Amino acid sequence: MTRRILLSIALCAAAALAQTGKPAASYKELKYPAPGRIRVPEPVRFQLANGMLVYLVEDHELPTVQINAMIRAGSFWEPVSKAGLAAICGAVMRTGGSVTRNGDQLDKELDRLGAAVETNTSGDTTSATVFGLKEDVDKGLSILADILQHPAFPQDKIELAKIDQRATIDRRNDDPGGIAFREYTRVMYGKDSAFGHQTEYATINAITRDDLAAFHKRFFQPESVILGAWGDFSAAEMRHKIEQAFEGWQRGGQERPKTPAADVRAKTGVYAINKDDLNQSTVVMGLPGGRMDDPDFFALTVMNNILGNGFSSRLFAQVRSELALAYAIGSSWDANFDYQGTFVASGGTKSETTTKFVRAIQHEIGRMAGDRGTDAELARGKDNILKGIAFDFDSTGKIVTRLMNYEYYGYPRDFLERYQDGIAKVTKADVQRVAKQYLRTSDFAVVVLGKEKDFDAPLTSLGKVTRIDITIPK
């Protein structure tokens, strides 16, 4: 795949040379063709009798096969009092093995095959992945089906998973950026919400094996699974193998869990986290964002690209390069598939320029609503997005995963094409309109982490201050 990308670059350079008839004196003189449409292969899609959806795409470049399962199970649906339950359930499904092959036996078997089986849990998804040589696909499918249906949840592996979770809690205040973004999320969504709650020693200690078994029974059912496979196989043969591997998995009959409502509202004010062992400040500020199916999603994406995405963005050019206030700076319009995201502008500066840094970011964000920008900014912003799409589809695995995601969240199969068209149609007037409508700096929540006694001015000069205590409970 890397060779293909390099070849594409070479062809573009050749095209530029052919158009001018002479080598370009500067990279600015290079002319590139407009990005073409992404050609997504048509997968074989079918549904098993038990409700499981399956995507298959043949790719004979290498003699390997990868199988990914997306299961509607994650931390969004765990009790706040037992935060960490979903992660431990997902981890021990793999490390503990099944009732017929324990985790240690599974490790030895996979080592012998040179294969891998992994599980991972996020907010609204647990994923299970198998990768190996094509001649071992039967064994890999058997293992995947077994751990999804019959996890053993042995107590010793549960205790090891708890140790890992406690170690994560121990370290969670080590990274300033991680602290600031974590607390910004908790401010915006609520610290006890599905999106903002976090593990504590007490919540980990409260989790029992019965909790894991109940969580698995409630959420791990075939009608809540999308399975994708790609690699060196015949689609007809692979369909038969998958049907055989999962034919014994009966429907669970539980309603597919809905994503909790995101009660994200403007949390105007300054949220201070004092940390005396730092010599620079981390700032994360923003307000409620949107979803990917919002009508303004395309214009907001282009707007953010102009504002704070990359070296040519306004935030980088002004706050970092012109004012020399930032080590790193940027912004993002975070739109999720099925719940509201947030707009975030963030960066780092030395302690002595903290409030000046905040005001500089606010000034540039406010300026987005005051002018339409230039044709060059618009063209560059759209171009970065449209050309960047290619890297989301530069492997069969990425393509299949993207299609599975669209299905998982109920988006149309042609959403990629709609996305490309939507970005291409954005105008300067659209950018100014959404900036003026959505980026109200007076509504911003501003999280500031740093050594307050070294700040250039009191944080009260920026607005009402709420203090956040990040002490880890014993």
N, C-alpha and C positions, 0 to 999 in steps of 0.2 A: 504493500500500500504506500510506503514511503517513496518507492521508486515512481509510483504513479503521480504523486504530488510533485516531485522534482521534475518529472517530465512535463507536467502541466505548466510549471514555472518557466521551463525552457521554451515551451511552445509559445507562451505569452511574450517572452522576450523576442523570440523569432518573429512573431506577428508584428511587434512594435518596429523591429528593424525593417520588415517588409513594407510597412506602411510609409516609412520615411525615406527608405532607400539608403540610409546611413546610420551608423551607431549613434545612440543618444549621447549628448554631451553631459547630461545630468539625468538622475533618476526621475526628476520632475517632468522630463520630456517623454517618458515612456507612456505609451497609449495601450490600454488593455481592453479587450472585448468585454461587453456587458456580461455579467454572470448568467449562465444558462439555467434551465430548469433542472432540479434534482430529479433524476429518474429512479423512482423507488420500485424495486422488483415486486411483482404481484405474489404474495405469499399463498401457500395452501392453508386455508382457514377452515376449521371444522370444530364441532362440539361433541364431546363424549356423552354417552347416555346419562352420566351422573352430573352433567352440567359444566364440566371443565372445558374451557375454551383453549384451542391449540393453534399456534402459528408455526408453519414450517417453511424454511427457505433453504434450498440446496446451494452449497458453495464448495466446489471441488478443488479449490486452490491448494488446500492442505489436507492431509489425511486425519483430520480431527473433527470432533463434534462437541458443541456446547449446548446445554439445555438450561434454560432459566425459568423458574416458576415465580410468579408474583401472587402473593396471598394477601387478602384483605384483612390484615392483622397488624397492629402496631401500638405504639404508646399513646395514641389519641384515645384509646378505649380502655386504658388501664386506670384503676382507682388512684387518685392523687396520693392517698395514704399508703399505696404500695407502688410508688413510682419506681420503675426499673423492672417491673414484672414482665413486660413484653420483651425487653432486651435479654433478660435471663432466660425466658422461655425459648427465644430464637437461638440463643447460644447453646443451651444444653440439649436442644434437639439434635445438634450436630456432635457436640463433644460427648454426650451421653449415649449416642447411638439409639438403636431400637430394642425391642424386647427380644429379638432373635440374634442380634449382633451388637455387642457393646461398643462404645466409642473407641476403645483402645484397639479392638479387633478391626474396626473400620479403618483406623489410621494405618495399620499394617497392610491391610488389603489394598488401600489406595496407594500407598508407597510402592507396593509391588507392581501395581499397574502404571505408575507414573501419572495418576489421575488426581483430580481434586473435587471435593464436595464441600461447599461452603454455605453458610446461612448468615443473613444479616437482617436486622430489624430497624426500621425508621418510624416516623410518626404514623403513617397510614399504610405501610407495606412491610411484609416480611418476604425476603427473597431467598430462594434456594437455588444454588447453581451447581451444575455438574460439567466438568471439562475433562476430556481424555481422547485417546486414539479411537478411531472409528470402530476398530475390532473389539473394543471394550464397552461399546455403547449399551449392550444388554445389561452388563454388570452395573454400569453407572445409573441406568434407569431403575434397576431393581433397588439400588441403595436409596435413590431419591424418593421413590414411592414408599419405601419402608419407613424412612425417618419422618416423612410427612404424615403418614397414617398411624404409626405405632411407636412414637418416641417413648423411651424408657424413663427418662428423668431420674437417674440414680442420684442419691443424696450427696455422694462425694463430688460429683460434677456440679451440682447445684451450689455447694459450698465454694468450689473453685470460682464459679461465675460470680458469686457474691464478693469474693476477695477482689476480683477484677473491678467490680463496680465500686467498691470502697476505695480502691487505689485511684480510680478516676475522680472520685470526690476529693480525695487528698490533694490532687494536682489541679483542681479546677480553677484555682486563683493564681496559677503560675504565669499564665499568658495574658498580658494586658488587653490585647485585642479580643481574645476570647471572652474575657470578663465583660468588656464594654458591649459587645454584640449580644451576649447572653442577657445582660440586664436590660438592654434596649428592648429585646424581644419580650421580656417579662413585664416591662412597663407598658408596652403597646397592647399585649394580649391578656395580661393579668397573670400574676404569679401562680395562681391555682387553676388556671385554664388548661385545656388539653394541649395548648401550644406553648405555654410558659412554665408549667410545673417542672420540677427537677428532682433528681434522686437525692436522698439524704441517708445517713447511716440508719436512721430509724425506719425509713421506708424499705430499705434493703433487708434489714433484720426481720421485718414483719412478713416477708414473703416465704411461703411454705410450698412443699411439693404439691399439695392439694390445689393451691392457687395456680400452679403451672398447668396441672392436668385440666382444671376447669377452664382456664384461658384457652388451652389448645382445643378442647371440646367445643367451646363456643365459637371460635373464629376459624379453625382449620377445617374447612369443608370444601369439597371439590367445586361446588357452584360459586365459590369465592376465589377461584384460582384461574389465572391465565398462564399457560405454558408456551414457551417459545423454544424452538430448536433450529439451529443452523449448522451447516458443515457438510462433510463429505458423506452424503447418504442419498438414497432414493426416497422421495417423499412418500410414495406408496408403502414402501417397507417400513419407514419410520412411523407412519401412522399406525400400522399394524402393531409395532412394538409398543407404542404408547398405549394403545387400547388394551393390550395384554397386561402391561405393567399396572394400570390403574383400574382395571375392570372390577376389582373387589372393593373399591372405595365407594361406599354408599353416600348418597346425599345426606347432608346434615340437617336440612330443613329449617335452618336458622335464617332470619332475614339478613340480607347483606348489610353490614353496618354502614350507616351514613356518617359522613365527615361532620364532626361537631361544628356548630355555628361559631364563627370567629367574631367575637365582640370587640372588634378593633376600632377604637375611636381616637380622635385627637387627644393627646395627653400633654397639653401645653405646659411648658415650664422647663426648668433645669433640674437635672437629676445628678447629684454629685456623689462620687465614690472617691473618698480620700485614700491614698496609698503612698505612705511616706518613703517607700524604698524605690521610687521612680524619679527619673530626672527629665521625663517628657510626659506629655499628656496624650491620651487617646480620646477622640471625640466621635460620637455616633449620634446623628440627629435625623429626624424624619417625621413622617406622619402616615396615616393609613394609605395603602396602595390599592390594588385591584385584583382582578382575575384575568386569566388569559382569554376568556370569552367576552370581556367587556368591549363595547364598540370602540372605545378610545385606546385600546391596548396597543395598536400599531403606532399611533401618533405618540403615545407616551414612551414607547420603546425608542423611537427615533429621537425624541426630545432628550431622553436620558443619555443617549449616545453622544449627543452634542454637548450636554452639560458636563458629564463626568465619567465617560468611558474611554480610557486610553490617553496617550500622550498628547493628542491634538485637542482634547476636550477643554472646555472653558475653565473648569476647576483646576486642571493640571497646569494649563498655560498661565492662569492668573495667580492662583493662590500659591502654587509651588514654584513655578519658573519666574514670574514677575515679582511677586512679593516675598518669595523665599521663606514662606512660613511653614511649609509642610515637607516631611520626609516622604510621605505617601498620601495620596488623596484620590477619591473617586466617589461615584454614586451609582445606585442601581434602583430601577423600578421593579420590585419583586412582585410579580403576578403569579399566583399559583393556579393549578388546574381547577380546584373545586373549593377553595376558600380564599378569603381576602388576604393579600400580602401587604407589604409596607414599602414606602419609599425611604431609602437610606442614603445619606451622605456621610462620609467618614474619612478620618485621616489622623495623622499624628504630628505633633509639633513640640517644641521645647516648652518646658513649664512656664518660662517667662513671657511667652507670647500666646497663652491659652485663649484668653477672651478675644484678643485681636484675631486669632485664627477662626474662632467661631463666627465673628462678625464678617470676616472676609468670605466665608462659605455662604452665609446668609445673603450677603450682597450679590454674589454671583447667581445664586438661585433666584433672588428677586429680579435680577436683570433679565432672566430668561423670559419672564412675562412682559417685560417692557419693550422688547424689540423682536422682530421676526428672524433676526440673524441674517447670515449671508447665504447666497446660493452655494458657495463652496462648502460651508458648514453642513447644509442640508445634504448635498451630494455625498460628502464624506461620511456623514452619519448613516445614511441609507446604504452606502456602498460597503461600509464595514460590516453591517448586519447581513446583507445579502451574500457577500462573499464568504463571510464566516460560517454560513449555513453548511457549506461544503464539508467542513470539518466535523459536523454532527452526523454526516452520512458517509464517512470515508471507510467504513467497514461494514460487513454484513451484520455483525452483532449490533452495531449502533442503529442500523436501519430497523432490524427486527424489534429491538428494545423500544424504539420510538413508536412503532406501530402498536406494540403491546400497551404502551402508555396511553395512546389515544383511546384505545378500546377500554382500558382500565378506568379511565376518568370520564368516559362517555362523550368523547370528542369525535367529530366526523373523520373518516379515513383520509379525506383530502385537506385536512387542516394545514399541512405543510404548504400546499399550493395556495391556500387562502392566506397564510402568513406571508409568503413571498409577495403575493399581489397586494396585500394590505400595506406592507412596508413600502413597496414601490409607489403607491398612490399618495403617500403622505406629502403634504405641502408645507411651506413656511407658515402659512396661516394656521394650519392644523397644529403645528408645533407651538406657536404663540398662544393659541386658544387653550390647549391642554395645560400649558405651563401656568397660565393665568388662572385657570379653573382649579387646578389640583395643588399647585405648589404655594400654599399660603404660609409664608414663613412665620406669621404670627401664631400659627397653630402648632409649631414644631415642638416636639419633645427633644431635648438636648441632653444626652448623657455624657458627662465629663469625668474621666478617670485620671487622677494624677495627684501630685503633691501640692495641695492647695496653698500652703504658706509661701510657695514660690511663684504663684500666679501673678500676672501683670496687673490684675484688678480682681476685686471680689466677684464671685459668681453671681451675687445678687444684682450686679450691674447688668446682667443678661436677662433677669426675670426672677420669678419666684423659685426658690431652691427647695427641693426635696432631697433628703439624704438617704442613701441606700447603704445598708449594712450587708457586707458580703462575708461576714464571719461564718465559718462552717460550724453548724451545731455539732456538739459532741455526740 
